[in-house]
Amino acid sequence: MSPSGPFIQRPVATVLLMLAIVLAGIVGFKFLPLSALPQVDFPTIQVQTLYPGASPEVMGQTVTAPLEGQFGQMAGLQRMSSTSASGVSIITLQFGLGQTLDVAEQEVQAAINAGGSLLPTDLPAPPVYAKVNPADAPVLTLAITSDSMPLTEVQNIVNTRLALKISQVSGVGLVSLSGGQRPAVRIQANIQALASYGLGLDTLRTAIAAANANSAKGSFDGPTRSFTINANDQLLAANDYKNLILSYKNGAPVRLSDVARVVDSAENVKLGAWSGLKPAIILNVQRQPGANVIATVDAIKARLPELQAGLPAALRVDVLSDRTTGIRASVEHVEIELLLAVALVVLVIFAFLHSVRATVIASLAVPISLIGSCGVMYLLGYSLNNLSLMALTIATGFVVDDAIVMIENIARYIEEGEEPMAAAIKGAAQIGFTIISLTVSLIAVLIPLLFMGDVVGRLFREFAVTLAITIMISAVVSLTLVPMMSGRWLRSHFDEKPNKLSLRTQAFFERVIGYYDQALTWVLARQGMTLLVALATMGLTVLLYVLIPKGLFPTQDTGQLQARLETAQSVSYARMAELQQAAAKAILEDP
């Protein structure tokens, strides 16, 4: 039984089937996210422990080392790295791609609980952990600067206005701030003054804590109603702290301003960021999983003028980094290559078939297969990226093979004098299962890619599936639409008047066949030399494989440079900031 018979005899149903495939593909293409590479989630967890006042050596010995010993016993852990700095320990744990983050979190929590007895007893808080995905790099980075406003005020405005509005843009997953300085009151005690009044640091600490009691002052209880006095003693500005009474000496009050310097400052003065040479607040935008990165960034940029107008005039918002610049160029380049491949395939088909009708029938398999695959890609949660577009480009040469085989077999019967409809039924029945076997064999070649592990396997899995889907759709088109159109549109080659182009291409191919015949005769007469050339070619291929540089991705110019400055642990924050600004100035002077 011919798999193409029902479709040849039911042209309306066949056309509707093709329209359904195309419409599904168009809808899927509209919603497909756009990115540089397939989405690969790395199960990574970062554990942070705070121990104020501890040196890096103490942090490494008393906090980092015991925790690393516990984490090293977890199953599925592939990589562990740690950083011990003054008052903080950060341990990064990367698990295998087959491990889910929920299971990894449970194991990390169990390891922290088991190692709790090995940690210092005076830790202000137990270690905390958070999910980290290195693949979720910021897609857009904004720098907010001001020539007149302090950074603490800039931070507050950015956090309450700008970040909130950007987080509401479609496709935005997370908005984070760096380099910011949250406002705080800093009290710098004068030890000599405290000693002269007979006071200690404990007295100072107790008085400050008592002055910041965040609790109700009392309540009114009546016969029918009760009210709570919600006023509290919290102080929010440096001037409010200066008159705080610590004690009395000789009947006179000892105020905080007498024994300490109280200033409005930042919560962490050892934190900063710059845009050029100006102090800035850095706003990083991460996309939602599966969101179209280019559409998300375009939506944010479209709203920036409106958001800038809603900020104080002293604030300036600039785009510091846009990761979509390289993605746009890369994807556009692949899209152009795909269009060129389709055009070349159509030209080659026409050059060999010498028939406009046969060329149109065979060429229809290309757009239908490529567009239809977009619908399946959307259902599978894939994206349009360099690898999936590469698969579509490669598939362009495969999808026409089945159609050409079908057309050639039907055309052979037409040339023998049979009616086009009878030739289509007979030719499709004869070649139908051959096309199915060709399709299955092509897909079988891609099966090993589906079982590759690690990051490479995750990346090329989408490539292999996309290519297989396109080949399968092309087989459906070749078994349905191609024989149906061939039976109604193909005519005998002798019925068509040859044009100059077909005559010239035919003459060219005949000359090529003649040259090939001469070359084949020459090679067969020198079989020993031919074998030596073949062996030398194989040896040279192996040598080139050894010499060619290898890597996960080819080296490309993204137009961005990233530098990391490292100094000795004893270097102060002020000196480090000075060195960093000197390096930035040198780069700006000679970009």
Secondary structure as UniProt FT lines:
FT   TURN            3..4
FT   HELIX           5..9
FT   HELIX           11..31
FT   STRAND          44..50
FT   TURN            52..53
FT   HELIX           56..59
FT   HELIX           60..64
FT   HELIX           65..71
FT   TURN            72..73
FT   TURN            75..76
FT   STRAND          77..85
FT   TURN            86..87
FT   STRAND          88..95
FT   TURN            97..98
FT   HELIX           101..114
FT   HELIX           116..118
FT   TURN            121..122
FT   STRAND          128..132
FT   TURN            134..135
FT   STRAND          140..146
FT   HELIX           151..157
FT   HELIX           158..162
FT   HELIX           163..167
FT   TURN            170..171
FT   STRAND          172..178
FT   STRAND          183..189
FT   HELIX           191..196
FT   TURN            197..198
FT   HELIX           201..210
FT   TURN            211..212
FT   STRAND          218..221
FT   STRAND          226..229
FT   HELIX           238..242
FT   STRAND          245..249
FT   TURN            250..251
FT   STRAND          252..255
FT   HELIX           256..259
FT   STRAND          260..266
FT   TURN            269..270
FT   STRAND          274..275
FT   TURN            276..277
FT   STRAND          278..287
FT   TURN            289..290
FT   HELIX           293..309
FT   TURN            313..314
FT   STRAND          315..322
FT   HELIX           324..353
FT   HELIX           356..363
FT   HELIX           365..379
FT   TURN            380..381
FT   HELIX           386..415
FT   TURN            416..417
FT   HELIX           420..450
FT   HELIX           454..489
FT   HELIX           493..495
FT   HELIX           500..524
FT   TURN            525..526
FT   HELIX           527..547
FT   TURN            569..570
FT   HELIX           573..589
//
